């Protein structure tokens, strides 16, 4: 059905459900409880449908373009925005779907969840606030990437910005986002939580 309709995400969901059924048949409920995180982690491979990502990508593109234009305009640069296009001096930059940062958000969420699971031994009560922080961290990192590429375009030209510098800037800022996530998790882990207060009171 997924292949006939072209909805590949539906096929991925069916494969994940088949994996859950197979684990249940072979290992029972105890096996499902023991393997819930690997199964959930594999579910992150399921690409969300375009009906969900389309509006989010559009909104992020518009917000990033508008925010970047405001920053450069405050710095005195000749810049303007029209939809997903940014007019930067003599250059015309297009905010592609990749610039929205959905890929960065998905990658950061997957790697971040694995890190939190290993560090906190699967106790999500100790790191749920860090999970919520993943979205703003990923958006901020991608916003800084857009600003960096715009600065490179304005200073060195569009040819340099669209060369190996473009993916390299994304890789560096993704690493910074991951380090920021680790730092936020460590800071939040030191802060007293409500669960700890309840346990102490008990």
Secondary structure, DSSP 8 states (H G I E B T S, - for coil): -HHHHT-HHHHHHHHHHHHHHHHHHHHHHHHHHHTHHHHHHHHTTS---HHHHHHHHHHHHHHHHHHHHHHHHHTT--EEEETTEEEETTEEEE--GGGG-HHHHHHHHHHHHHHHHHHTTT-GGGTHHHHHHHHHHHHHHHHHHHHHHHHHHHHH-HHHHTTHHHHHHHHHHHHHHHHHHHHHHHHHHHS--HHHHHHHH-
